[in-house]
Amino acid sequence: MKEKPQSQQGQRKIFDVLVMGSGIAGLSYILELLQLKPSVKIALIAKKNLAESNSFYAQGGIAAALNNKAEIEKHFQDTLLAGAHLCNKKATLQILEKGHDAIETLIRQKVVFAQSEGHYSLAQEAGHSTRRIYNCEDHTGKTIITALIDTIKTYPQVTLFEYHTAIELITQNKLHKPGDSKEVIGAYILNESTGKIDTFLANAVILATGGAGKVYRYTTNPETATGDGIAMAYRAGARVGNLEFYQFHPTLLYHHHLNNFLISEALRGEGAYLLKPDTLQRFMHLYAPEKKELATRDIVAKAIFTEMEKSAHNFIYLDVRHINKDLLIQRFPTIYQTLLGLGIDFTQHLIPVVPAAHYLCGGVLTNVYGQTDLQRLYAIGETAFTGLHGANRLASNSLLEGVVTGKLTANQSLPSINTSLQLRYPIRDWDSQHVTDLRRASQINALWRGLRGEMTSYAGIVRTEAGLNDLLKLLYTRREMIEGYYRKHAVTRDVVELRNISLIAKLIVNSALFRKESRGSHYREDYPDTNSRIGDTILRGKDLQFNFQDQYEI
Ligand SMILES: Cc1cc2nc3c(=O)[nH]c(=O)nc-3n(C[C@H](O)[C@H](O)[C@H](O)COP(=O)(O)OP(=O)(O)OC[C@H]3O[C@@H](n4cnc5c(N)ncnc54)[C@H](O)[C@@H]3O)c2cc1C
């Protein structure tokens, strides 16, 4: 007789605020809210342990201009240039103006930035016209996140739910007042240790779930980055925007024992060479005769991709053997030790690298106060699309965005938090009646592998109309299979993630098809030029809208 899967219905939990995501954005939101409303009761949900996030792995630092108009203006201009003039100017200025405040906030939270002779050792990265990157050597994210988590843990108002995965937002229509939209009142959340799905209800719901690098085969992002917040918000009816702009980092370590380890571009800053995998010859002079290895991320990533295609290799090499050993080991201790653990002594061996999905410039459409189309729902950090990054993120602007939008959103969400939910009809707990089949791990794995490989080949660094259209057909079939699987099987984290990356993939491909130009991190071989008349790509439900900047009303 066929074994019947068990019911997954869990418990009901009620809080003032539900925060999904424990990266820099979620943690900054919570710490600010605790100052504004000390009596608040917060649920903090994280898919794995609290530290596991894109934020934790940030190496380079956090950009912030000195607190004067001229320096902020320079940072503003650098950001617009990197963003290929697609940034939302208003939002960009609102965020950059708060750079100094963000650094002071982190220092108050006991983050110790690198100093030398009594001054902060500000670094300069590609695209920045001056030194303005606060850093903790090559482990900035780890230092910041550890400090913030230590502080959060001292507050009894925050209940921590590690190894919990949000599956779907709970919404209700506000029908009786004209002009009122849908409101979000909670989420269904899978508790990995019990396998049950709990119903969380809250006056305010914060999406701080980070990016979606796992849509692609190679990514610098950890396992948790599957675009869940963006997928949930889209399914609930919120607009999302500019998802075609996925920034690729040129140099991820290519190694089967460690699949998301970033090799910082600061190594190229110190003089590292890129070599063809077959002939071991340098090649960047063919693509960027002046800057060579120091060209911008998009140019270097495209050059590496082209060389990989030409040689039919899955990687190319980074060579640092000619650089002073002591300098390398002192400046890049984490990279040195990690590679050594894999048997690669970079002072003697070549480092195999591959370009990898790194940062999603688009996301859930918001203003800098985290407001979305849906009442009581806020989105912050990499999940949100504020318009700061335009077509290409300026290095080290994303940690800054997380702190600033986290703090601003804390204040903005107070009215929601202070207004209790009026449930219009009984809220249903998770219903497992539809579950008929037992799990098939090999099928899930096959769908994961297939989808990510196809996205890399057809919607990665180089895109064409024909390739994107072919991919859409494949995705249509895959999505039908995945939705079918989701309906008939018990819900597990990998199935939730697979469902979400398949939706994000479809949205990326649709947006990339629509953008008939090349700009920033989006390169169309069939439309190699920039068309300055094209604005943002905004999607909601079945509609594909095309907007010009500064016209959104939230
Ligand atoms: C290797 C690397 C290096 C980087 N270096 C820099 C740098 O030097 N400077 C810079 O500015 N930026 C850098 N970035 C980018 C930057 O780290 C991220 O953009 C930023 O940290 C995003 O923060 P976040 O809080 O929005 O999301 P994240 O830090 O990614 O946090 C997401 C959180 O959401 C949780 N989550 C996700 N889905 C769910 C779900 N369904 N249910 C419950 N919880 C969920 C996760 O568990 C996690 O806690 C780097 C990124 C990477 C990957």
The ligand as an ORCA input file, in Angstrom:
! r2SCAN-3c Opt
* xyz 0 1
  C      31.239     37.115     -1.945
  C      30.559     38.462     -1.900
  C      31.325     39.599     -1.687
  C      30.689     40.842     -1.626
  N      31.440     41.965     -1.325
  C      30.802     43.140     -1.129
  C      31.518     44.286     -0.664
  O      32.727     44.229     -0.410
  N      30.824     45.443     -0.486
  C      29.478     45.549     -0.732
  O      28.901     46.634     -0.551
  N      28.779     44.465     -1.165
  C      29.405     43.282     -1.343
  N      28.677     42.191     -1.747
  C      27.227     42.324     -1.911
  C      26.594     42.415     -0.525
  O      27.225     41.511      0.337
  C      25.102     42.080     -0.565
  O      24.480     42.784     -1.575
  C      24.431     42.474      0.742
  O      25.164     41.949      1.815
  C      23.001     41.985      0.784
  O      22.530     42.124      2.097
  P      21.040     41.713      2.439
  O      20.870     41.961      3.897
  O      20.124     42.376      1.506
  O      20.961     40.142      2.118
  P      21.840     38.940      2.646
  O      23.014     39.398      3.385
  O      22.075     38.020      1.521
  O      20.869     38.206      3.682
  C      19.765     37.455      3.246
  C      19.121     36.773      4.435
  O      17.842     36.279      4.042
  C      17.661     34.963      4.509
  N      16.688     34.322      3.634
  C      16.705     34.198      2.304
  N      15.606     33.570      1.871
  C      14.863     33.287      2.958
  C      13.639     32.634      3.174
  N      12.919     32.130      2.174
  N      13.186     32.498      4.437
  C      13.895     32.986      5.477
  N      15.068     33.630      5.339
  C      15.545     33.771      4.087
  C      19.040     34.368      4.495
  O      19.074     33.253      5.345
  C      19.858     35.558      4.986
  O      19.790     35.608      6.391
  C      29.296     40.944     -1.816
  C      28.551     39.800     -2.048
  C      29.166     38.559     -2.084
  C      28.338     37.348     -2.305
*
